[in-house]
């Protein structure tokens, strides 16, 4: 029988599942709404998709390197609580996903979710994720990934626990230098390698802000111009890797460190669990008081 848009809409509202899953369930049950819901509950789709909207800001960063050291993968996998992030099921899943990223080097998360979880299991990464959501009872998501591959350079990484991961590609130098750079990036959070990588738009935006701040001083225009120029130079040093003082030797910048080792940084990536995600803050006192008033 033909499945109407109204039926799909109703099933979505009642289960929280995606449109395609709802339509598929209705087709398989000949449009019977209650049977479709029962089918989705049995397969875990309704339960998994209901949790997909919940905030997942905890989790772990996993970094894996190939045996020859020429390929590297870094992945952030999120869940809702720190308790689950430390569990074997979640950690094993994150390890499996990162291994798949290392092996297949998908371009993005969509490509990763669509591929099989392993060569021995045709189940997609997306379906394995949903299955784990049902088993654990929390929203779980693969948030981001980074692939590195080099033929002539060196790939290095550093992990601070499971919460911060850094991968660095260098030309010249050695493994020790690469690890020092990764540790520095973990601590100092540079946004890019050099000033050449900073967008013109960002510099102009900062100039506007600094100019407005300096104008309040009431000083002459030529003095203000020099003040803004100085602030911009300081800003660029703070956000670029080359301009930052080396954390293990603050008297030297990263640029000086690299020059002494006849090395260059090709690229780097820094992941920190949950960065940029607005976490829900529970006000337990208010919740209890609300219950007291309502009782």
Secondary structure, 3 states (H helix, E strand, C coil): CCCCHHHHHHHHHHHCCCHHHHHHHHHHCCCCHHHHHHHHHHHCHHHHHHHCCCCCCEEEEEEEECCCCCEEEEEEEEECCHHHHCCHHHHHHHHHHHHHHHHHCCCCHHHHHHCEEECCEEEEHHHHHHHHHHHHCCCCEEEEEEEEECCCCEEEEEEECCCEEEEEEEECCCHHHHHHHHHHHHHHCCCECCHHHCCHHHHHHHHHHHHHHHHCCCCCHHHHHHHHHHHHHHHHHHHECCCCEECCEEEEEHHHHHHHCCCEEEEEEEEECCCCCCCCCCCHHHHHHHHHHHC
